[in-house]
Amino acid sequence: MTVSRGVKNTASLGRLGGVDEVATAVLFLASDERRFAACEALFVDGGIMAV
């Protein structure tokens, strides 16, 4: 089993995330929009941590 197949099977979304999806999270964290988010972890993992 390849790593990507294992991740796809584990992630609740059933697929790998795209560069644009990760970039959106990074842009959010670098922006003023995150000003009220304090001491939180933002998991960009397709739902793996939710399982």
N, C-alpha and C positions, 0 to 999 in steps of 0.2 A: 504494500500500500504506500503510495507516495504521500508526502507531507500535505500537499494541497488536498488530496482526496480525504485524508484524515480530518483536516480542518473543516472541509465542506460537510462531512458527516457529523461533526461535533457542533458546529454553529447552528443556532436555531433558525437562522435565515437560510441555511443550506447552500451558502456560496461564499466565496472570498470577496472581501471588500475591494473596491476600486481606489485608485489613487485620489480621485476627486472626492470620495467620501472621507478619506483620512485627512485630506487637505482642508475640507470644510471644518472638521473638528479643530485642526491646528489654527485656522483663521479665527474661529470663535474664541479660542483661548488667548490669542494674541490681540483681540479686539477689546473695545470698551464694553461690549455686550456682556462680557463675563464678570462685570464689576460686582454683581451681587452673589456670584458663585464663590464661596469661600471654603477652603479646606475640603474640597470634594475631588474624587477621582472620576475621570471621564474615560470610560472603557469604550474603545472603538474596536469591538471584536466580533461583531455580528451576533451577539447574544450568547457567546460561550460562557461568560461569567454568570449569566442568568440561569444556567442549567444546574 
